[in-house]
Amino acid sequence: MNVGDLISLEELEREHIRQVIAKTKNLGEASRVLGIDAATLYRKRKRWRMAKDGRDMDGQDMAASEGEAEPEPEPVPPTM
């Protein structure tokens, strides 16, 4: 993908963010290079299902990718 290709700005932005994440040490540094807040970077990654290293999640859970524990399922009340 190159600048000037017939793609949407969102596709171009996604690829640029992916490459910046791959070339930086952590997401904080990536957000500084991109000039966006870390929370904005997190939301974009979540929307695009992008892992911390910039790869697609392919069915993985975002919380698992972030090293967070998955939430416990709601208990089902007993039926009478």
C-alpha positions in Angstrom: 0.0 0.0 0.0 1.4 3.4 -1.0 0.4 7.0 -0.6 -1.8 7.8 -3.6 -3.2 4.3 -3.9 -7.0 4.2 -4.5 -7.9 3.3 -0.9 -9.9 5.0 1.8 -8.3 7.3 4.3 -9.3 4.8 7.0 -7.4 2.0 5.3 -4.4 4.3 4.9 -4.6 5.3 8.6 -4.9 1.7 9.7 -1.8 0.6 7.8 0.2 3.6 9.0 -0.7 2.9 12.6 0.1 -0.8 12.1 3.6 0.1 10.8 4.3 2.7 13.6 3.3 0.2 16.3 5.6 -2.4 14.7 8.5 0.0 14.7 8.1 1.4 18.2 8.9 -0.1 21.6 5.5 0.2 23.1 2.0 1.7 22.5 2.9 4.9 24.5 5.7 5.6 22.1 3.5 4.8 19.2 0.8 7.2 20.3 3.4 10.0 20.7 4.9 9.4 17.2 1.3 9.4 15.8 0.4 12.5 17.7 -2.7 11.0 19.3 -3.7 10.2 22.8 -3.0 6.6 24.0 -6.8 6.2 24.6 -7.5 7.1 21.0 -4.9 4.6 19.8 -6.5 1.9 22.1 -10.0 2.7 20.6 -8.8 2.5 17.1 -7.0 -0.8 17.7 -10.1 -2.2 19.4 -12.3 -1.1 16.4 -9.9 -2.7 14.0 -9.3 -5.7 16.2 -5.5 -5.0 16.1 -3.2 -6.6 18.7 -0.5 -4.7 20.7 2.1 -5.6 18.0 -0.1 -4.4 15.2 -1.2 -7.7 13.9 -4.9 -8.6 13.3 -6.4 -10.5 16.2 -8.1 -13.3 14.1 -10.7 -14.3 16.6 -8.6 -13.5 19.8 -10.2 -11.5 22.6 -8.9 -8.0 23.0 -8.6 -8.4 26.8 -6.5 -11.5 26.3 -4.2 -9.6 23.9 -3.8 -6.8 26.5 -2.8 -9.3 29.2 -6.0 -8.7 31.1 -8.1 -11.4 32.6 -11.3 -12.1 30.8 -14.4 -11.2 32.8 -16.2 -14.0 34.5 -19.6 -14.9 32.9 -22.7 -13.8 34.7 -24.1 -16.6 36.9 -27.4 -18.1 35.6 -30.1 -18.1 38.3 -31.5 -21.6 39.1 -34.9 -22.3 37.6 -37.7 -23.7 39.7 
